């Protein structure tokens, strides 16, 4: 180097050394809560009586149209199963949403199996619907307290898009008959 020429040196502009690895993004806190797995409507004996009368009429009608006893028995069996499910009481489940996915009770669902999420208001109670990518996979439904909604939505927005969703015909009918 010649005399009189200033020597140049590179200095980092911040206090960190160049090429120093920094930690990744801060971990997102998980959101946990417990709630009933579904809304249970009290059903009087007249509800079950109406189901039984409707099942009998439908069974006779199916037999009259098809002249097949097996078809009529399948319809009667399906109505019995509906009655059993209608009498079932909900369990309280523990729900968790974290950066890896969603946990409902003991079952874990990673985000990559869902297309989107929706918030539905069901009268004073809201619920979260996770829409699956697979056509025949059931929707994951989670009920929560109104004060938890903001935390839940803020967490899910990091991983899934929110989608407006309305109840379809079957869901509206089941709510109308208080199933």
C-alpha positions as CSV (number, residue, x, y, z in Angstrom):
1,X,0.0,0.0,0.0
2,X,1.3,3.5,-0.8
3,X,1.9,6.0,1.8
4,X,-0.7,8.7,2.1
5,X,-3.6,6.6,0.8
6,X,-6.2,6.1,3.5
7,X,-6.7,2.5,4.5
8,X,-10.3,1.4,4.0
9,X,-11.9,-1.1,6.4
10,X,-15.4,-2.4,6.5
11,X,-17.4,-1.9,9.7
12,X,-20.8,-3.3,10.4
13,X,-23.4,-0.5,10.8
14,X,-25.1,-2.2,13.8
15,X,-23.6,-3.8,16.9
16,X,-24.1,-7.3,15.5
17,X,-21.3,-9.2,13.8
18,X,-21.8,-9.7,10.0
19,X,-23.5,-13.0,9.1
20,X,-24.5,-13.6,12.7
21,X,-27.5,-15.9,12.9
22,X,-30.4,-14.5,14.6
23,X,-33.2,-16.4,16.1
24,X,-36.3,-17.0,14.0
25,X,-39.6,-15.2,14.5
26,X,-40.9,-15.3,18.1
27,X,-43.1,-18.2,18.9
28,X,-46.8,-17.5,18.8
29,X,-48.6,-18.2,22.1
30,X,-51.1,-21.0,22.0
31,X,-54.8,-20.3,22.7
32,X,-56.6,-22.9,24.9
33,X,-60.1,-23.1,26.3
34,X,-62.6,-25.7,27.3
35,X,-66.2,-25.8,26.0
36,X,-69.1,-28.2,25.2
37,X,-68.5,-30.1,22.0
38,X,-72.0,-29.2,20.7
39,X,-75.1,-27.3,21.7
40,X,-77.5,-29.7,23.5
41,X,-81.2,-28.9,23.2
42,X,-83.5,-30.4,25.8
43,X,-86.0,-32.6,24.0
44,X,-89.4,-33.4,25.5
45,X,-91.0,-36.8,25.1
46,X,-93.2,-35.3,22.4
47,X,-90.0,-34.7,20.3
48,X,-89.2,-38.4,20.4
49,X,-92.8,-39.3,19.8
50,X,-92.8,-37.1,16.7
51,X,-89.6,-38.8,15.5
52,X,-91.2,-42.2,16.1
53,X,-94.4,-41.3,14.1
54,X,-92.3,-39.7,11.3
55,X,-90.1,-42.8,11.2
56,X,-93.1,-45.1,11.0
57,X,-94.7,-43.1,8.2
58,X,-91.4,-42.9,6.3
59,X,-90.8,-46.6,6.7
60,X,-94.3,-47.6,5.5
61,X,-94.0,-45.1,2.6
62,X,-90.6,-46.6,1.5
63,X,-92.0,-50.1,1.7
64,X,-95.0,-49.1,-0.4
65,X,-92.9,-47.5,-3.1
66,X,-90.1,-50.1,-3.3
67,X,-91.8,-53.3,-2.1
68,X,-88.5,-54.1,-0.5
69,X,-88.5,-54.9,3.2
70,X,-84.7,-54.3,3.5
71,X,-85.0,-50.7,2.3
72,X,-87.8,-50.1,4.9
73,X,-85.7,-51.7,7.7
74,X,-82.7,-49.5,6.7
75,X,-84.8,-46.4,7.0
76,X,-86.3,-47.6,10.4
77,X,-82.7,-48.3,11.6
78,X,-81.5,-44.9,10.5
79,X,-84.3,-43.2,12.4
80,X,-83.4,-45.2,15.5
81,X,-79.8,-44.1,15.2
82,X,-81.0,-40.5,14.9
83,X,-83.0,-40.9,18.1
84,X,-79.9,-42.3,19.9
85,X,-77.7,-39.4,18.8
86,X,-80.4,-36.9,19.7
87,X,-80.4,-38.2,23.3
88,X,-76.6,-38.0,23.6
89,X,-75.3,-35.3,26.0
90,X,-72.2,-33.3,25.0
91,X,-68.8,-33.7,26.6
92,X,-66.7,-30.8,27.7
93,X,-63.6,-30.8,25.5
94,X,-60.3,-29.0,25.8
95,X,-59.4,-27.0,22.7
96,X,-56.0,-25.7,21.7
97,X,-54.8,-23.6,18.8
98,X,-51.0,-23.2,18.4
99,X,-48.5,-22.7,15.6
100,X,-48.5,-26.4,14.7
101,X,-52.3,-26.9,14.3
102,X,-55.5,-27.4,16.2
103,X,-56.1,-29.9,19.0
104,X,-59.6,-31.0,20.0
105,X,-59.5,-33.3,23.0
106,X,-56.9,-35.9,22.1
107,X,-57.1,-35.4,18.4
108,X,-54.6,-33.1,16.6
109,X,-55.3,-31.5,13.2
110,X,-52.4,-29.8,11.3
111,X,-53.3,-26.6,9.4
112,X,-52.4,-28.1,6.0
113,X,-55.6,-30.3,6.0
114,X,-57.8,-27.2,6.2
115,X,-58.9,-24.8,3.5
116,X,-60.2,-21.9,5.7
117,X,-62.1,-21.1,8.9
118,X,-65.4,-19.4,9.5
119,X,-67.0,-17.9,12.6
120,X,-70.8,-18.6,12.9
121,X,-73.1,-17.0,15.4
122,X,-75.7,-19.5,16.7
123,X,-77.9,-17.3,18.7
124,X,-75.7,-16.0,21.8
125,X,-73.1,-18.6,21.2
126,X,-70.4,-18.5,18.5
127,X,-68.6,-21.4,17.0
128,X,-65.6,-21.8,14.8
129,X,-65.8,-24.0,11.7
130,X,-62.6,-25.4,10.1
131,X,-63.3,-26.3,6.5
132,X,-61.2,-29.3,5.4
133,X,-59.5,-29.6,2.0
134,X,-60.8,-33.2,1.5
135,X,-64.4,-33.4,0.3
136,X,-65.6,-36.1,2.6
137,X,-63.8,-35.1,5.8
138,X,-66.2,-33.7,8.3
139,X,-65.9,-30.0,9.3
140,X,-64.2,-29.4,12.7
141,X,-66.5,-27.4,14.9
142,X,-65.4,-25.7,18.1
143,X,-67.6,-23.6,20.5
144,X,-66.1,-20.9,22.6
145,X,-66.9,-18.1,25.0
146,X,-67.5,-14.7,23.4
147,X,-64.5,-13.2,25.3
148,X,-62.1,-15.7,23.6
149,X,-63.2,-14.8,20.0
150,X,-60.6,-12.1,19.4
151,X,-57.6,-14.3,20.6
152,X,-58.9,-17.3,18.6
153,X,-59.4,-15.3,15.3
154,X,-56.0,-13.5,15.7
155,X,-54.2,-16.8,16.1
156,X,-56.0,-18.6,13.2
157,X,-55.5,-15.6,10.8
158,X,-51.8,-16.4,10.9
159,X,-52.3,-19.8,9.3
160,X,-55.7,-20.0,7.5
161,X,-57.9,-17.5,5.6
162,X,-61.2,-16.5,7.1
163,X,-64.2,-17.2,4.9
164,X,-67.8,-16.1,5.3
165,X,-70.1,-19.1,5.6
166,X,-73.8,-19.6,5.9
167,X,-75.6,-22.6,7.2
168,X,-76.6,-25.0,4.5
169,X,-80.1,-26.5,4.2
170,X,-79.4,-29.6,6.3
171,X,-77.8,-27.5,9.1
172,X,-80.8,-25.1,9.1
173,X,-83.3,-27.9,9.3
174,X,-81.4,-29.6,12.2
175,X,-81.3,-26.4,14.1
176,X,-85.0,-25.8,13.4
177,X,-86.0,-29.2,14.8
178,X,-83.5,-28.6,17.7
179,X,-81.5,-31.6,16.9
